[in-house]
Amino acid sequence: MVHRHAGAGCAALTVLGALALTGLPAAAAVEPPAPAPAPSAAETLGANKPSSAVLHALMRDLRLTDTQARKRLVNEAEAGTRAGRLQNALGKHFAGAWVGGATSADLTVATTDAANVPAIKAGGAKAVVVRNGLADLKAAKAKLDGAVTGKALDTPVRYVDVRTNRVTVQATSRAAADRLIAAARVDRGLVTVRVSAERPRALHDIRGGDAYYIDGTARCSVGFAVTKGDQQGFATAGHCGQAGAKTAGFNKVDQGTFQAAVFPGQDMSWVGVNSDWTATPHVKGEGDKNVQTAGSAQALSGAAICRSGSTTGWHCGTIEQHDTSVDYNEGTVDGVTRTTVCAEPGDSGGSYVSGTQAQGVTSGGSGDCESGGTTFYQPINPLLSAYGLTLKTSTGESGTPAPQDGQTGGWAASRVYEVGARVTLDGVSYRCVQAHQAQGAWRPALTPALWQRV
């Protein structure tokens, strides 16, 4: 968010015409020029042109060279497209996908059917044959979540680990995990128990600082600028404030009002700002440099990710697991993503970015940025969908998304699509290969990185 003034952008449009001459001798037929090749996934998502802030943080936190950091971002963008196509092709036999290696050059796709191995290899990935499908693992996790009673602080974290093809329960003791597994009536062969004294906490701060302030007391961090019709604002964490709470900006100037908030259950909210504030596609990077947000294509497990927050600034790590459940003192939050990025109180609500793609807003975690830690973020796409918001991006999107009428029908800008969603545009059908909020420039025919013609 930028206070009081905003930059204006303009685009030049060149129109080429053809002049017809008469009375000249006929010329031999000329083959029409070949159509321009479709942009690669890296080009579509902006991974081929990373900002210096992203590169420097990846080099520092993941100990990469400049060349490795650039290659990693490109490889992760391309891997997301390949994984989505394979997920659609494998159907119920799909058991997850992840990237590995210093430059994320290794994409692995798991399947429950050995007959799929040739197709996976042909799709540019390593194949792993496993026992449990992703749907079965998610069903087991849902049973564990359903068996949680009270605050469940002795079994605070539960997630599907696609790398091990099991559901992981993080508990303060094995006995606590055993009680939960027994109550859920889940096959113990599906569950890995990780004993840890870590107790995740929501990362709010009542001591003050910069970023934005809630009702003059608590402090959180702006997530991503959004619009809803003519109303500008920003997405942030639900635990930062309740609907109706007033906010002031980093400079203590009146800023806006929480329009809606959910916490616990999920950890999402958005603030509508007054006319003194203007939404921009920028995220604050290291050294106050701006990092552009170009979209919200969801990154794979294993991908690099960076976080911006008002307490600890700009830090990077990797995505560990999506669709994680975590128990805070205030209650359970489902559907968050677990990462290796550190954070501290006051960083809550801040931005998570993979390359140029918005991923989510800081929810909570454990540890700190001195000794390291684990954090969880609320994914941005469900937040945008829940509140009918449009992410402010460098492509200039604004307005209100088309109504969410399921994952079939006509394509529309600003609508959130999940992998496997089918749409029709100009009489042609497509299937989504990467979860994202559609941008006007991301029409299916022009973005094979996001859509597969069927």
N, C-alpha and C positions, 0 to 999 in steps of 0.2 A: 504494500500500500504506500502511496506517496501523498503527502499532505499538501493541500492547497493548489498545486499546479500539476499539470500533466503534459507530457510530450505528445505531439501530433505526428502521425505518420502519413505518408502519401505514396501512391504507387503510380507509375507511368505506364500507359497502355499504348502500344504501337500497333497500328493497323496497316497491314500490307495489302496492296491492291495489285491487280494484274491488268496490263494494257493489251488490248487486242488490235493487231494490225491486219489490214486487208490488202489484197493484191500481191501478196508475196507467194513464192512457190511453196508447195506443200513440203513439209519436213517429215522425216521419219518419226514414227511414234516413239515417244520417250516414256520409259517406265516411271511410274510415280515413285517418289522417294519413299523409302521404307519408314514405317512409323517409328517414332522415337521409343527407345526401350523404356519399359516401366521403371520407376525409381525403385532402388533396393530398399530393404527394410531400414537399413542404417540411414539412408537419405530421407525416407519418409519420416522417421522419428527424430531426425536431427543428430543421431549418434556419431555421424561422420564429422561434425563440426562442434566438438565440446568446448565449453568455456574454459578459460584458464583457471578459474576457481575450482571447477570440478576436477580438472587434471591434477592440479597441485595437491588437493586433498586426497585423491586416490593414490598419488605417489607417496604421500606422507603416511597415510593410515594403512594402506595395503602393501606398502613397500614395493611399489612398481616403478619402472622407468617410464619416461614420457611415452616411448613407443609402446610399451606394454599396456599402459593406461588407455591409449587411443585404440589399440587393437581390441582390448577387452570390451569397451563400449560398443564397438562395431559388431564384434562376435555375439554379444548378448542380444543386440537388436535382431540380428539375423536368426539366432537360435529361437527367439520367441515365435517367429513366424513358422519355422520348421516344426517346432513342438506343437503349435496349434493345429497345423495341417494333419500331423500324425494323430493328435488326440481325436480329431473329427473322424479320421479313417479307422482308428482302432475301436471306437465306440466303447462298449462295456468292458473290453479287455485292457483299456488304457489304465495304467497304474501310477502315472506321474512322470514328470520330466524335471531335469535339473542340469545346470552347467557346472563345469569344474576346470581346474587349472588356473595358472596365474593370469592368463589372458582369456579365460572362459572359452577356450577353443574346443573343449569336449562337451558336447551335448549328449546326455543319456536319456533314453526313453524306456520306461518299464512297461511290460505287457504280461498278461496271464496266459497268453497263448503263444507257444513256440513257433507256430505257423506264421506269426507276424514279424519274425526276426528279419527276413529278407526285405520286407517293405520298410521297416525302420531303418535299416542300413541304407537302402536306396533313397530314403528321405534325408540322409545326411546326419544320422545320429548313431550312437552306440546302442545296442539292444541289451536289455536285461530281462530275463524271464523270471517272474516272481509268482508267489502263491495267491496274493490277495489283490483284487482290483481296487482302484481308488474309491469307488462307490461303497465297497464293503468296509474299507477303513474309515470312511466318513461316517458310516452308519454306526460303527463301534464307538467312535468318538462321541457321537450324539447320545448314545446310551450312557457313556461316562458322564457327559455334561448333565444329562437328565437325572443322574443319581446323586449329584452334588446337593448337599443340604446346608443351609446357613451360609456362612462366609467361606467355608471350605479352605481356610488358610493353611491347612496341613497338606492339601493337594492343589496348590495354586495355579498350575499351568498344565494344559492338555493340548496336544496337537498331533496331526498326522505327519509322520516323517517318511516322505516318499523314498528317501535314500535307503532306509532300512526296511521299508514295506511293513511298518508297524505303527501303532499308536503309542506315543510317549506320554507318560504321566510323571510330572515332576512333583515330588512329595518331600516333606520334611523327614519322613521315615518310611521304611518299607512296609511297616505295619499299617500306616495310614493309607498307602497306595493299595494294599491288599483289601482293606475294608471297602474302598471305593469300587474296586474291580468286582468284588463279591456282590455289592449292592446293585451294580449295573448289570450283573449276569452276562458279562462279556467273556469270551474265550480268552483265557490268560495267554494263550499262544500268540495273540494279536498285540499284546501290550508289553512295552519296555518300561521299566521303572527307573527313573533317574532321581536319586536321593540328593537333595541340596538344601542348604539352610537359607537360600535366597528367598526373599519375600518381596515380590514386585509391589510397587507403590505408584499411585498416580502422581505425576510430577508437577504439582502446582506449588506456588510459593506465596506466603502471606507477608514476606519481608520487604516487598517492593523492589523496584529496579526499573529497567526500561521496557521496551516492547509495548504491550497494552495492559491496561489496568481495569479490573472489574469492580464496580461500585466503590472505587477508591481504596480498596484493600488488597485483593489478590492480584497476582501478575501471571500472565501466560504469554504465549508467542503466536503471532499470526501464522496461519497455515498457508492458504492459497487464496488469491483474489478471485471473486466470483461475481456473477450478475444474475438477477432474476427480473426479467423485463427491464425496466429503467432503473431498478434498485441495484446499487453497487454494494459490495461487502466482502467478507472473507470467511472461509471455512476454518474451523478450529476444533479443539477437543470439547466434548460434551461436559466433562467435569470442571471446565473452566468457569461456567456460569449458567444460570437458569434463564429461560425465556423471560424477557422484560428487564434483565439486568443491564445497567448502563456501562459503557466502556469509554476510556480515555486513551489516547494514543501514546506513543513513546515519549512525546513532548508534553504530556499531561493536558493536551487540548481535547475538548469534547469530541468524541468520535462516532459512537453509534449505540445500537441496542441489540441484544441477543434476540433473534427472531424465533429460534427453536433450539432445543437441546435435548439430548438423550444420554443418560448415564445413571446407573449402570445398564447392562444389557448390551448396549453399544456405547461408543464414546465419540459422539459427533454433535456438532452444533454449527450455527452460522450467525454472523453479526451483520446487520444492515447498517451502513455508515451514512453520515450526513453529507451534504453537498460540498463540504470543505475537503473531502477526501476522494481520491480517484484511484480506481482499481488499475493495477498494472500487471503484466505477466512475469514480474521479477521476484526472485527469491534472493535473500541476502546471503552472499557467499563470503568466503574468507577475505579479509581486508576490505570489507564494505563493497566488494565487487558484485554486480548483479549477475545472477544466473537466470537465463531465460527458460520459461516453461512453455513447451510446444504442444503438449497433449497429456494424456493419462493412460497410455498403453501399459498394462500390468507386466512387471518384470518377473522372470522365473526365479525359483529357488536357486541360490548360489550366486545370483547376480550382485554386482556392486551397487551400493546405495549410499547417499549422503544425506545428512540431516542438518537443518539450520534451526537454531534456538537462541533465545535472548540471554540465557545464562552462560552457556558454554560455546556458543558460536557454531562453527562449521566442522563437522566430523563425518567420517565415512566408515563403512564396514560392508557386510554382506547380508543378503536375505537368507534366513535359515528356513522358516516354514510359514506358509500362508494358513489362514483359517485356524488360528490358535484361540483357545479359550484361556483366560487368565482371571484369577480371583484377587481383587484388591480388598482392603478393609471395607470399602463402600459397597462391594458386591461383585458379581461376575460380569465380565465383558467377553462377548463371543465375536469371532470373525476377525480378530486382529492378526497382524503379521509380526513374527518374531525376527529380530535382527541382532547382529553383533555390534551395532553402533552404540556408543555411550550417550548418556544424557543425565541431567540433574534437574532438581526442582526449578520451575520457571521456564524450562524448555517445552513444557506441555503445549500442545496445539501447533507446534512448529512443523515446518515442511520436511517431507522426505522426498528426494528426487533421485531417479535413476537416469543418468545422462541428462536429457532435457524433458523427461516424462515425469509428471507428478505421480506420486505413489500413495501418500497418505499424510496424516497428521499425528504427531507424537501423543501417545496415550500414557504410558508409564514404563516402569522397568526396575532394574536393580543395579547396584554398583554405582560407579561414578566415572568421570573422565580422567581421573588420576590413575586408578587401578584397573579401569576397564569395566564393562558391564554388558547387560542384555537389555534391549528395549523392545517395545511393542508399539505399532502404529495402527490407527484406524484407517483402513483403505479409503482412498478418495472417491473411487467410482460409486460405491454404495451410498456414500454421503451425498454426492451430487444427485443421484437418482432419488434418494429419499426426500430431498427438499426441493427438487425441481430446479437445480442450479446449473449454470453454465460456467465452466472453468475459464478464467481469463488467460488467453494464450498469446503467443507471439504472432499467431495467424489472425488475431483480431476478432475472435468469436465473442458474441454477447447475446443477451436476450433470454428467453425462457425455452427450455427443451420442449419438444413435442411430447404429448402424454405417453407414459409408459404403458403400452397395451400388449405386454408380453414380448417375446423375442421372435416374433414373426411379423410380416407385413411390409409396408414401405419403409425405405431408409429415410432417416431424418437427422439433420445436424443437431448436435447437443444431446442426443439420446445416448444412454449408456447401453452398450452391447456386451454380452458375455460370449465366451468361446462356444461355437456351435449354433449361435443365433442365425436365423435365415431371414433375408430381406430380398425385396424385389425393387429394382430401379431401372427405368427405361425398358421394361419388359425382360430384364435379365435377372436371374436369381443368384444370390451370393450367400456364403456361409462365413461367419466370423471366425478368425483364427487367433486373435489376441483381444482380450478384454480391454475396452477403451470407451471414452466418450467421443462420439463422432464430431469431427471438425468439418467446417464447410469445405475446406480444401482436401478433405480425406474421403472423397466420393469413392465407392467400392471399385469402380472400373480403373481408377487411378492409383489404388493402394493395395497391390497384391500382398504387401506386408501385413495387412489387416483383414483382407477379404479374399475368399477363394470362390471362383466362379463355379457353379454347380448346374 
